[in-house]
Amino acid sequence: MTQVPTKPQILQWIADNPSLTSKRDISKAFGIKGAARIDLKRVLRELEAEGHLQKRSRSYTDPDTLPPVAVVEVTGTDADGDLFARPLQWKGEGDVPRILMELKASDPAMGPSDQALVRLQAVQDETHEYIGRLIRRIGTNPKRILGVYRAGAEAGRIVPIDKGADREWHVPAGAREGAQDGELVEAEQTGPKGRMGMPRARVVARLGDPGAAKAVSLIAIHQHGIPDHFPDAVMEEADAATPVDLGKREDLRELPLITIDPHDARDHDDACFAHADDDPKNPGGHIIWVAIADVAHYVRPGSKLDREARRRGNSTYFPDRVVPMLPDRLSGDLCSLHEGVERPCIAVRMQIDASGEKIGQRFTRGLMKSHASLHYEEVQAAIDGAPTDRTEPFLEDVLRPLYAAYDALKTARASRQPLELDLPERTIQLSPEGEVTAVAFKDRLDAHRLIEEFMVLANVAAAEELGTRGQALLYRAHEEPNADKLEALRDTAQASGFSLAKGQVLQTRQLNKLLNDASESDFAELINMSTLRSMTQAYYTPKHIGHFGLALKAYAHFTSPIRRYADLIVHRGLVAAHKWGDDGLSVQDTETLDDTAKLISDTERRSMVAERDTSDRYLAAFLSNHVGAEFTGRISGVQAFGVFVRLDETGADGMIPVRSLGREYFRYDRDAQVLEGTESGLQIGIGLRVTVKLAAAVPVTGGLTLEMLEIDGAVTKQFTKRRGKGPVRHKGKRVKKSTRRRSTK
């Protein structure tokens, strides 16, 4: 008979093998087969009842663990001079874990009783259980400065790059961290004005050449006026926040909610779970749970945190950093749905039928615990037949039901026909030094689409819930194209050999037919870009307008309150409508909804421009070592002064000045978006394939200057005159490409 391991043996195995903790893993490790598995199950249940283990789906974990981000208190140094700390919040029954603090040279000095927000990494060491890396010391909030360091005889100074700055900063001897004259540096204030009349500062990061890649996002932040420093009073409110107990909330901790995010995500504001509906009246239906971080609990109307979040409007994302809407104590800790940690949430339970139509919903304010923090690629791999130690325990009970519900939602989506654009998303990969190492296009997996569909459904549910209850809210509105833009799209489609119906109310299904007709042609990218250009920009409004791109009558943003103020307003509306507490939508919130909508629509556009400019600068820095090289691409825009080309390999946009196209005069046809040579008859229009040479790349501005070598497969001198408007097309090999579709939100 197989010998069942003792409780200490099981606990030791789980401690030594944290990724192999399912009953199946434990059975395999100890060679348990047959009836002995029943005894093993009994022992595991006893360990769970005694508090030694905590069941998570079909695996067991030690409950005495810390979240990825936590507030700690420094306890002091040991004989070797190593600095240690302990967590301020500890609910485990074992000894309080010991944390080794790993401080960088630029981190402030810390001593006993100092408190800090740190990022934790579990380790196996005799002297400590975690390594802590400083995010910010609690109770301090030194002002940060970005500027150019100028060396002096004894000391230095920092000249800020912000145009609005009216003073320089004194850097005492020994506080420059090796900065050289002319380098771009990041510094922090260390004291008030000194004898030279300038406030004192110390350099915390050397960024090198102001035109180098590492400085790109910081320059964009300052140029676009994006607030990147939280006032002291805001930080004090955030630091005073504490974890939430169950209280009157619905207990959702046993619900196997999981988060699915990018592999490098640091905050998690949405979790989901699905299962087959057991209601006999809904055969083939599903229940979908979406739980969202309860930011409204921490960011109260009229508070300093609230005013600062409204001023920022949203978080701004760059390849190397994030400028958050909320301080990291909230965005990366108390409001983030980290694995295995209790977090407050506002959740919606949605009932859909077999065809994916939502037939019921219920909102609740609860307390949840994420059972796993997974990323898109590993979830998709598990569904495709390659589960890992992390995903295998969730495959049957969690992941497959999620995909089953998604399959139903796909049916509803196909019926609804939201706008489908083939616009691959570009990603810029950086080295630790901030240099661009690669530029690629993200794969669109079913895992991405699943989360997107769940979030859209939850956003619709929130809009309908508040609308039905007569509660004020901010809608996400997207209007149909105006007549002029629609006519331009129709002309482009006709010149490319396609048609867009005229004389009827425009629907997204008509645009989708155009996109589908062009999908296997040489004009696929042209039609996609032209369709995108015809769209109006989505915005926020208290008015019920609808969302054209998503083909929805009512739509609101509910699922990302950590990074969007609009979602926080919707959460407050739900709190007020359900009378869950005194932190719902206030009278002032309601009275200023129009102003808030305008403000956050503007901050969203500001972030979009800053993010785009930053990407352009990174790409220019990446391509600056390839001046003189040849690239293929497609014409993406035409103006009187030149032609814009999007390069295939990187997605970078460059310009061919009209003066470099030849000695002849080129006439610009604004309506047709075409340049036509008056002597050769050469016509250059949007969508044509080109081969170009990179003539110049300027990282400081993000500008790329190109020279035309070939267009549509022929050198320019071989073109002959052609009548009519629209792009010129030459006989040659047809270009086929696979399509990846995404919706416009």
Helices and strands as residue ranges (DSSP letters): H 7-16, H 23-29, H 36-49, E 54-56, E 59-61, E 69-77, E 83-87, E 99-102, E 115-122, E 130-137, E 144-151, E 156-160, E 169-171, E 184-193, E 199-208, G 213-215, H 216-223, H 232-239, E 250-252, E 259-261, E 270-276, E 286-293, H 295-298, H 304-312, E 316-317, E 322-323, H 328-329, I 330-334, E 342-352, E 358-369, E 373-375, H 376-383, G 392-394, I 395-399, H 400-416, E 420-421, E 426-430, E 436-441, H 446-468, E 475-477, H 483-495, H 508-518, H 524-534, E 539-541, H 565-578, H 587-591, H 593-623, G 624-626, E 630-639, E 642-647, E 653-657, G 658-661, E 666-669, E 674-677, E 683-685, E 689-698, E 703-711, E 714-715, G 716-718, E 742-743
